[in-house]
Amino acid sequence: QVQLVESGGGLVQPWGSLRLSCAASRIRSSFYTMYWYRQAPGKQRELVAQITSGGTTNYADSVKGRFTIPRDNDKNTVYLQMNSLKPEDKADYYCNLMSGTISYWGQGIQVTVSS
């Protein structure tokens, strides 16, 4: 069973930066896409960014130019580098791994943007 462990969340001031990490363990294949989602209170979960095993990325319009999703295949780890954070980026962030048709989720990590 693949396990995803997230880290790096916390409190940051507006326009600050934060980097989330998601480490995958017990993954046997190198061909998988990783995603970061977020869910703000009272809102639906939304896709923030994704990266394929080949390194192709895609971002939600709301984070383009501010967030990046680097990936370290040797460590089976994906990051979410968040810059110029805004109060509306406050949410619980979840990483997700898709291997074929199987989907795995991390436990979620809280990001608060406040002065």
BATORLO-191606 format. One record per atom (N, C-alpha, C): residue in three letters; atom name; x, y, z. Coordinates in steps of 0.2 Angstrom, whole numbers, plus 5000, padded with zeros to 4 digits. Atoms other than C-alpha are relative to their C-alpha. Layout:
% BATORLO-191606
+---------+-------+------+------+------+
! residuo ! atomo !    x !    y !    z !
+---------+-------+------+------+------+
!     Ala !    CA !    X !    Y !    Z !
...
+---------+-------+------+------+------+
% end
This chain:
% BATORLO-191606
+---------+-------+------+------+------+
! residuo ! atomo !    x !    y !    z !
+---------+-------+------+------+------+
!     Gln !     N ! 5004 ! 4994 ! 5000 !
!     Gln !    CA ! 5000 ! 5000 ! 5000 !
!     Gln !     C ! 5004 ! 5006 ! 5000 !
!     Val !     N ! 4996 ! 4993 ! 5001 !
!     Val !    CA ! 5007 ! 5017 ! 4994 !
!     Val !     C ! 4998 ! 5004 ! 5006 !
!     Gln !     N ! 5001 ! 4996 ! 4995 !
!     Gln !    CA ! 5009 ! 5029 ! 5008 !
!     Gln !     C ! 5003 ! 5007 ! 4998 !
!     Leu !     N ! 4998 ! 4993 ! 5001 !
!     Leu !    CA ! 5010 ! 5048 ! 5006 !
!     Leu !     C ! 5000 ! 5004 ! 5007 !
!     Val !     N ! 4999 ! 4996 ! 4994 !
!     Val !    CA ! 5017 ! 5059 ! 5020 !
!     Val !     C ! 5001 ! 5007 ! 4998 !
!     Glu !     N ! 4999 ! 4993 ! 5001 !
!     Glu !    CA ! 5015 ! 5078 ! 5019 !
!     Glu !     C ! 5003 ! 5003 ! 5005 !
!     Ser !     N ! 4997 ! 4996 ! 4995 !
!     Ser !    CA ! 5025 ! 5091 ! 5028 !
!     Ser !     C ! 5001 ! 5007 ! 4997 !
!     Gly !     N ! 4998 ! 4994 ! 5002 !
!     Gly !    CA ! 5029 ! 5109 ! 5028 !
!     Gly !     C ! 4995 ! 5006 ! 5000 !
!     Gly !     N ! 5005 ! 4995 ! 5000 !
!     Gly !    CA ! 5013 ! 5118 ! 5031 !
!     Gly !     C ! 5001 ! 5004 ! 5006 !
!     Gly !     N ! 4999 ! 4996 ! 4994 !
!     Gly !    CA ! 5010 ! 5131 ! 5044 !
!     Gly !     C ! 4997 ! 5007 ! 4999 !
!     Leu !     N ! 5002 ! 4993 ! 5001 !
!     Leu !    CA ! 5007 ! 5150 ! 5046 !
!     Leu !     C ! 5005 ! 5004 ! 4997 !
!     Val !     N ! 4996 ! 4996 ! 5004 !
!     Val !    CA ! 5014 ! 5162 ! 5034 !
!     Val !     C ! 4997 ! 5007 ! 4999 !
!     Gln !     N ! 5003 ! 4993 ! 5001 !
!     Gln !    CA ! 5011 ! 5181 ! 5032 !
!     Gln !     C ! 4999 ! 5001 ! 4992 !
!     Pro !     N ! 5001 ! 4998 ! 5008 !
!     Pro !    CA ! 5004 ! 5188 ! 5015 !
!     Pro !     C ! 5006 ! 5002 ! 4997 !
!     Trp !     N ! 4995 ! 4999 ! 5005 !
!     Trp !    CA ! 5016 ! 5188 ! 5001 !
!     Trp !     C ! 5006 ! 4996 ! 5002 !
!     Gly !     N ! 4995 ! 5004 ! 4998 !
!     Gly !    CA ! 5027 ! 5176 ! 5010 !
!     Gly !     C ! 5000 ! 4993 ! 4996 !
!     Ser !     N ! 4999 ! 5006 ! 5004 !
!     Ser !    CA ! 5033 ! 5159 ! 5004 !
!     Ser !     C ! 5000 ! 4994 ! 5005 !
!     Leu !     N ! 5000 ! 5006 ! 4996 !
!     Leu !    CA ! 5031 ! 5141 ! 5010 !
!     Leu !     C ! 5001 ! 4994 ! 4995 !
!     Arg !     N ! 4999 ! 5006 ! 5004 !
!     Arg !    CA ! 5036 ! 5124 ! 5003 !
!     Arg !     C ! 4997 ! 4994 ! 5003 !
!     Leu !     N ! 5002 ! 5007 ! 4998 !
!     Leu !    CA ! 5026 ! 5108 ! 5005 !
!     Leu !     C ! 5003 ! 4995 ! 4997 !
!     Ser !     N ! 4997 ! 5006 ! 5003 !
!     Ser !    CA ! 5033 ! 5091 ! 5003 !
!     Ser !     C ! 4995 ! 4994 ! 5001 !
!     Cys !     N ! 5004 ! 5006 ! 5000 !
!     Cys !    CA ! 5024 ! 5075 ! 4999 !
!     Cys !     C ! 5005 ! 4994 ! 4998 !
!     Ala !     N ! 4995 ! 5006 ! 5001 !
!     Ala !    CA ! 5035 ! 5059 ! 5001 !
!     Ala !     C ! 4996 ! 4994 ! 4999 !
!     Ala !     N ! 5004 ! 5006 ! 5001 !
!     Ala !    CA ! 5028 ! 5043 ! 4994 !
!     Ala !     C ! 5005 ! 4994 ! 5001 !
!     Ser !     N ! 4997 ! 5006 ! 4998 !
!     Ser !    CA ! 5033 ! 5026 ! 5001 !
!     Ser !     C ! 4997 ! 4994 ! 4997 !
!     Arg !     N ! 5003 ! 5006 ! 5002 !
!     Arg !    CA ! 5030 ! 5009 ! 4995 !
!     Arg !     C ! 4998 ! 5000 ! 4993 !
!     Ile !     N ! 5002 ! 5000 ! 5007 !
!     Ile !    CA ! 5029 ! 5014 ! 4977 !
!     Ile !     C ! 5004 ! 4996 ! 4996 !
!     Arg !     N ! 4996 ! 5004 ! 5004 !
!     Arg !    CA ! 5035 ! 5002 ! 4965 !
!     Arg !     C ! 5001 ! 5002 ! 4993 !
!     Ser !     N ! 5000 ! 4998 ! 5006 !
!     Ser !    CA ! 5032 ! 5010 ! 4949 !
!     Ser !     C ! 5003 ! 5008 ! 5000 !
!     Ser !     N ! 4998 ! 4993 ! 5000 !
!     Ser !    CA ! 5041 ! 5026 ! 4943 !
!     Ser !     C ! 4995 ! 5004 ! 4995 !
!     Phe !     N ! 5005 ! 4997 ! 5005 !
!     Phe !    CA ! 5026 ! 5030 ! 4931 !
!     Phe !     C ! 4994 ! 5002 ! 5004 !
!     Tyr !     N ! 5006 ! 4998 ! 4996 !
!     Tyr !    CA ! 5014 ! 5040 ! 4941 !
!     Tyr !     C ! 5000 ! 5008 ! 4999 !
!     Thr !     N ! 5001 ! 4993 ! 5000 !
!     Thr !    CA ! 5007 ! 5058 ! 4941 !
!     Thr !     C ! 4998 ! 5002 ! 5007 !
!     Met !     N ! 5001 ! 4997 ! 4993 !
!     Met !    CA ! 5007 ! 5068 ! 4957 !
!     Met !     C ! 4996 ! 5006 ! 5000 !
!     Tyr !     N ! 5005 ! 4994 ! 5000 !
!     Tyr !    CA ! 4994 ! 5081 ! 4961 !
!     Tyr !     C ! 5000 ! 5003 ! 5007 !
!     Trp !     N ! 5001 ! 4997 ! 4993 !
!     Trp !    CA ! 4992 ! 5094 ! 4975 !
!     Trp !     C ! 4993 ! 5003 ! 4999 !
!     Tyr !     N ! 5007 ! 4997 ! 5000 !
!     Tyr !    CA ! 4974 ! 5099 ! 4979 !
!     Tyr !     C ! 5000 ! 5004 ! 5007 !
!     Arg !     N ! 5001 ! 4996 ! 4994 !
!     Arg !    CA ! 4967 ! 5111 ! 4992 !
!     Arg !     C ! 4993 ! 5000 ! 5001 !
!     Gln !     N ! 5007 ! 4999 ! 4999 !
!     Gln !    CA ! 4951 ! 5113 ! 5001 !
!     Gln !     C ! 5000 ! 5005 ! 5006 !
!     Ala !     N ! 5001 ! 4995 ! 4995 !
!     Ala !    CA ! 4946 ! 5129 ! 5010 !
!     Ala !     C ! 4994 ! 4999 ! 5004 !
!     Pro !     N ! 5006 ! 5001 ! 4997 !
!     Pro !    CA ! 4933 ! 5130 ! 5023 !
!     Pro !     C ! 4994 ! 5001 ! 4996 !
!     Gly !     N ! 5006 ! 4999 ! 5003 !
!     Gly !    CA ! 4916 ! 5128 ! 5016 !
!     Gly !     C ! 5000 ! 5000 ! 4992 !
!     Lys !     N ! 5000 ! 5001 ! 5007 !
!     Lys !    CA ! 4922 ! 5125 ! 4998 !
!     Lys !     C ! 5002 ! 4993 ! 4998 !
!     Gln !     N ! 4998 ! 5006 ! 5003 !
!     Gln !    CA ! 4925 ! 5111 ! 4987 !
!     Gln !     C ! 5008 ! 4999 ! 4999 !
!     Arg !     N ! 4993 ! 5001 ! 5001 !
!     Arg !    CA ! 4942 ! 5103 ! 4985 !
!     Arg !     C ! 5002 ! 5001 ! 4993 !
!     Glu !     N ! 4998 ! 4998 ! 5007 !
!     Glu !    CA ! 4951 ! 5110 ! 4970 !
!     Glu !     C ! 5007 ! 4998 ! 4998 !
!     Leu !     N ! 4993 ! 5001 ! 5002 !
!     Leu !    CA ! 4966 ! 5105 ! 4960 !
!     Leu !     C ! 5004 ! 5006 ! 4999 !
!     Val !     N ! 4995 ! 4995 ! 5000 !
!     Val !    CA ! 4981 ! 5116 ! 4962 !
!     Val !     C ! 5005 ! 4999 ! 4995 !
!     Ala !     N ! 4994 ! 5001 ! 5005 !
!     Ala !    CA ! 4995 ! 5108 ! 4952 !
!     Ala !     C ! 5001 ! 4993 ! 4999 !
!     Gln !     N ! 4999 ! 5007 ! 5002 !
!     Gln !    CA ! 5000 ! 5092 ! 4944 !
!     Gln !     C ! 5007 ! 5000 ! 4996 !
!     Ile !     N ! 4994 ! 5002 ! 5004 !
!     Ile !    CA ! 5016 ! 5084 ! 4937 !
!     Ile !     C ! 5000 ! 4993 ! 4999 !
!     Thr !     N ! 4999 ! 5007 ! 5002 !
!     Thr !    CA ! 5018 ! 5069 ! 4927 !
!     Thr !     C ! 5007 ! 4997 ! 5001 !
!     Ser !     N ! 4993 ! 5004 ! 4999 !
!     Ser !    CA ! 5032 ! 5056 ! 4928 !
!     Ser !     C ! 5005 ! 5003 ! 4995 !
!     Gly !     N ! 4996 ! 4997 ! 5005 !
!     Gly !    CA ! 5039 ! 5065 ! 4913 !
!     Gly !     C ! 5002 ! 5007 ! 5001 !
!     Gly !     N ! 4999 ! 4993 ! 4998 !
!     Gly !    CA ! 5039 ! 5082 ! 4921 !
!     Gly !     C ! 4996 ! 5005 ! 4997 !
!     Thr !     N ! 5005 ! 4995 ! 5003 !
!     Thr !    CA ! 5024 ! 5090 ! 4912 !
!     Thr !     C ! 4996 ! 5002 ! 5006 !
!     Thr !     N ! 5003 ! 4997 ! 4994 !
!     Thr !    CA ! 5016 ! 5102 ! 4924 !
!     Thr !     C ! 4994 ! 5004 ! 4998 !
!     Asn !     N ! 5006 ! 4997 ! 5001 !
!     Asn !    CA ! 4999 ! 5110 ! 4925 !
!     Asn !     C ! 4998 ! 5004 ! 5006 !
!     Tyr !     N ! 5001 ! 4996 ! 4994 !
!     Tyr !    CA ! 4993 ! 5124 ! 4937 !
!     Tyr !     C ! 4993 ! 5003 ! 4999 !
!     Ala !     N ! 5006 ! 4996 ! 5000 !
!     Ala !    CA ! 4976 ! 5131 ! 4942 !
!     Ala !     C ! 5002 ! 5007 ! 4998 !
!     Asp !     N ! 4999 ! 4993 ! 5002 !
!     Asp !    CA ! 4974 ! 5149 ! 4935 !
!     Asp !     C ! 5002 ! 5004 ! 5006 !
!     Ser !     N ! 4999 ! 4996 ! 4994 !
!     Ser !    CA ! 4973 ! 5155 ! 4953 !
!     Ser !     C ! 5007 ! 5000 ! 5003 !
!     Val !     N ! 4993 ! 5000 ! 4997 !
!     Val !    CA ! 4991 ! 5150 ! 4957 !
!     Val !     C ! 5006 ! 5001 ! 4994 !
!     Lys !     N ! 4995 ! 4999 ! 5005 !
!     Lys !    CA ! 5000 ! 5152 ! 4940 !
!     Lys !     C ! 5004 ! 5006 ! 5001 !
!     Gly !     N ! 4995 ! 4995 ! 4998 !
!     Gly !    CA ! 5016 ! 5162 ! 4942 !
!     Gly !     C ! 5002 ! 5001 ! 5007 !
!     Arg !     N ! 4998 ! 4999 ! 4993 !
!     Arg !    CA ! 5016 ! 5160 ! 4960 !
!     Arg !     C ! 5002 ! 4993 ! 5003 !
!     Phe !     N ! 4998 ! 5007 ! 4997 !
!     Phe !    CA ! 5017 ! 5141 ! 4964 !
!     Phe !     C ! 5003 ! 4996 ! 4994 !
!     Thr !     N ! 4997 ! 5004 ! 5005 !
!     Thr !    CA ! 5028 ! 5128 ! 4956 !
!     Thr !     C ! 4999 ! 4993 ! 5004 !
!     Ile !     N ! 5001 ! 5007 ! 4998 !
!     Ile !    CA ! 5027 ! 5109 ! 4958 !
!     Ile !     C ! 5007 ! 4996 ! 4998 !
!     Pro !     N ! 4994 ! 5004 ! 5002 !
!     Pro !    CA ! 5045 ! 5102 ! 4957 !
!     Pro !     C ! 4999 ! 4993 ! 5003 !
!     Arg !     N ! 5000 ! 5007 ! 4998 !
!     Arg !    CA ! 5048 ! 5083 ! 4959 !
!     Arg !     C ! 5006 ! 4997 ! 5000 !
!     Asp !     N ! 4994 ! 5004 ! 5000 !
!     Asp !    CA ! 5062 ! 5072 ! 4964 !
!     Asp !     C ! 4999 ! 4993 ! 5000 !
!     Asn !     N ! 5002 ! 5007 ! 5001 !
!     Asn !    CA ! 5060 ! 5055 ! 4957 !
!     Asn !     C ! 5004 ! 4995 ! 5004 !
!     Asp !     N ! 4995 ! 5004 ! 4996 !
!     Asp !    CA ! 5075 ! 5048 ! 4966 !
!     Asp !     C ! 4997 ! 4999 ! 5007 !
!     Lys !     N ! 5003 ! 5000 ! 4993 !
!     Lys !    CA ! 5066 ! 5052 ! 4983 !
!     Lys !     C ! 4993 ! 4999 ! 5000 !
!     Asn !     N ! 5008 ! 5001 ! 5001 !
!     Asn !    CA ! 5048 ! 5049 ! 4976 !
!     Asn !     C ! 4997 ! 5005 ! 5004 !
!     Thr !     N ! 5003 ! 4994 ! 4996 !
!     Thr !    CA ! 5044 ! 5066 ! 4983 !
!     Thr !     C ! 4998 ! 5006 ! 4995 !
!     Val !     N ! 5003 ! 4995 ! 5003 !
!     Val !    CA ! 5034 ! 5080 ! 4976 !
!     Val !     C ! 5000 ! 5006 ! 5005 !
!     Tyr !     N ! 5000 ! 4994 ! 4996 !
!     Tyr !    CA ! 5035 ! 5098 ! 4982 !
!     Tyr !     C ! 4995 ! 5005 ! 4997 !
!     Leu !     N ! 5004 ! 4994 ! 5002 !
!     Leu !    CA ! 5023 ! 5113 ! 4981 !
!     Leu !     C ! 5004 ! 5006 ! 5003 !
!     Gln !     N ! 4997 ! 4994 ! 4998 !
!     Gln !    CA ! 5033 ! 5129 ! 4981 !
!     Gln !     C ! 4995 ! 5005 ! 4999 !
!     Met !     N ! 5005 ! 4995 ! 5000 !
!     Met !    CA ! 5021 ! 5143 ! 4986 !
!     Met !     C ! 5003 ! 5007 ! 5001 !
!     Asn !     N ! 4997 ! 4993 ! 5000 !
!     Asn !    CA ! 5027 ! 5161 ! 4983 !
!     Asn !     C ! 4994 ! 5005 ! 5000 !
!     Ser !     N ! 5004 ! 4995 ! 5000 !
!     Ser !    CA ! 5018 ! 5177 ! 4985 !
!     Ser !     C ! 4993 ! 4998 ! 5003 !
!     Leu !     N ! 5006 ! 5003 ! 4997 !
!     Leu !    CA ! 5005 ! 5169 ! 4996 !
!     Leu !     C ! 4995 ! 5005 ! 5002 !
!     Lys !     N ! 5005 ! 4996 ! 4999 !
!     Lys !    CA ! 4988 ! 5177 ! 4998 !
!     Lys !     C ! 4995 ! 4997 ! 5005 !
!     Pro !     N ! 5004 ! 5003 ! 4995 !
!     Pro !    CA ! 4975 ! 5175 ! 5012 !
!     Pro !     C ! 4995 ! 4995 ! 4997 !
!     Glu !     N ! 5004 ! 5005 ! 5003 !
!     Glu !    CA ! 4964 ! 5166 ! 4999 !
!     Glu !     C ! 5003 ! 4993 ! 4999 !
!     Asp !     N ! 4997 ! 5007 ! 5001 !
!     Asp !    CA ! 4977 ! 5152 ! 4998 !
!     Asp !     C ! 5000 ! 4996 ! 5006 !
!     Lys !     N ! 5001 ! 5004 ! 4993 !
!     Lys !    CA ! 4973 ! 5147 ! 5016 !
!     Lys !     C ! 4995 ! 4994 ! 4998 !
!     Ala !     N ! 5004 ! 5006 ! 5001 !
!     Ala !    CA ! 4967 ! 5129 ! 5015 !
!     Ala !     C ! 5003 ! 4994 ! 5003 !
!     Asp !     N ! 4997 ! 5007 ! 4999 !
!     Asp !    CA ! 4970 ! 5111 ! 5019 !
!     Asp !     C ! 5003 ! 4998 ! 4993 !
!     Tyr !     N ! 4997 ! 5002 ! 5006 !
!     Tyr !    CA ! 4982 ! 5105 ! 5006 !
!     Tyr !     C ! 5001 ! 4992 ! 5000 !
!     Tyr !     N ! 5000 ! 5007 ! 5000 !
!     Tyr !    CA ! 4982 ! 5087 ! 5000 !
!     Tyr !     C ! 5004 ! 4998 ! 4994 !
!     Cys !     N ! 4997 ! 5003 ! 5006 !
!     Cys !    CA ! 4994 ! 5077 ! 4989 !
!     Cys !     C ! 4997 ! 4994 ! 4998 !
!     Asn !     N ! 5003 ! 5005 ! 5003 !
!     Asn !    CA ! 4988 ! 5064 ! 4978 !
!     Asn !     C ! 5004 ! 4997 ! 4995 !
!     Leu !     N ! 4996 ! 5004 ! 5004 !
!     Leu !    CA ! 4996 ! 5050 ! 4968 !
!     Leu !     C ! 4996 ! 4996 ! 4996 !
!     Met !     N ! 5003 ! 5004 ! 5004 !
!     Met !    CA ! 4989 ! 5042 ! 4953 !
!     Met !     C ! 5005 ! 4995 ! 4996 !
!     Ser !     N ! 4996 ! 5005 ! 5004 !
!     Ser !    CA ! 4997 ! 5026 ! 4947 !
!     Ser !     C ! 4995 ! 4995 ! 4996 !
!     Gly !     N ! 5006 ! 5003 ! 5004 !
!     Gly !    CA ! 4986 ! 5019 ! 4933 !
!     Gly !     C ! 4994 ! 5002 ! 5002 !
!     Thr !     N ! 5006 ! 4998 ! 4998 !
!     Thr !    CA ! 4969 ! 5019 ! 4939 !
!     Thr !     C ! 4999 ! 5001 ! 5008 !
!     Ile !     N ! 5000 ! 5000 ! 4992 !
!     Ile !    CA ! 4973 ! 5018 ! 4958 !
!     Ile !     C ! 5002 ! 5007 ! 5002 !
!     Ser !     N ! 4999 ! 4994 ! 4997 !
!     Ser !    CA ! 4973 ! 5034 ! 4968 !
!     Ser !     C ! 5001 ! 5000 ! 5007 !
!     Tyr !     N ! 4998 ! 4999 ! 4993 !
!     Tyr !    CA ! 4982 ! 5038 ! 4984 !
!     Tyr !     C ! 5000 ! 5007 ! 5003 !
!     Trp !     N ! 5001 ! 4994 ! 4997 !
!     Trp !    CA ! 4979 ! 5052 ! 4996 !
!     Trp !     C ! 5005 ! 5001 ! 5006 !
!     Gly !     N ! 4997 ! 4999 ! 4994 !
!     Gly !    CA ! 4990 ! 5060 ! 5009 !
!     Gly !     C ! 4995 ! 5002 ! 5005 !
!     Gln !     N ! 5005 ! 4999 ! 4995 !
!     Gln !    CA ! 4982 ! 5065 ! 5026 !
!     Gln !     C ! 4998 ! 5008 ! 5000 !
!     Gly !     N ! 5001 ! 4993 ! 5000 !
!     Gly !    CA ! 4982 ! 5084 ! 5022 !
!     Gly !     C ! 5004 ! 5004 ! 5005 !
!     Ile !     N ! 4996 ! 4996 ! 4996 !
!     Ile !    CA ! 4991 ! 5098 ! 5029 !
!     Ile !     C ! 4998 ! 5007 ! 4999 !
!     Gln !     N ! 5004 ! 4994 ! 5000 !
!     Gln !    CA ! 4985 ! 5115 ! 5034 !
!     Gln !     C ! 5005 ! 5006 ! 4998 !
!     Val !     N ! 4996 ! 4994 ! 5001 !
!     Val !    CA ! 4992 ! 5132 ! 5027 !
!     Val !     C ! 4995 ! 5006 ! 5002 !
!     Thr !     N ! 5004 ! 4994 ! 4998 !
!     Thr !    CA ! 4986 ! 5148 ! 5035 !
!     Thr !     C ! 5004 ! 5006 ! 4998 !
!     Val !     N ! 4997 ! 4994 ! 5002 !
!     Val !    CA ! 4990 ! 5165 ! 5027 !
!     Val !     C ! 4997 ! 5005 ! 5004 !
!     Ser !     N ! 5003 ! 4994 ! 4996 !
!     Ser !    CA ! 4988 ! 5179 ! 5039 !
!     Ser !     C ! 5005 ! 5004 ! 5003 !
!     Ser !     N ! 4995 ! 4995 ! 4997 !
!     Ser !    CA ! 4996 ! 5194 ! 5046 !
!     Ser !     C ! 4999 ! 5000 ! 5008 !
+---------+-------+------+------+------+
% end
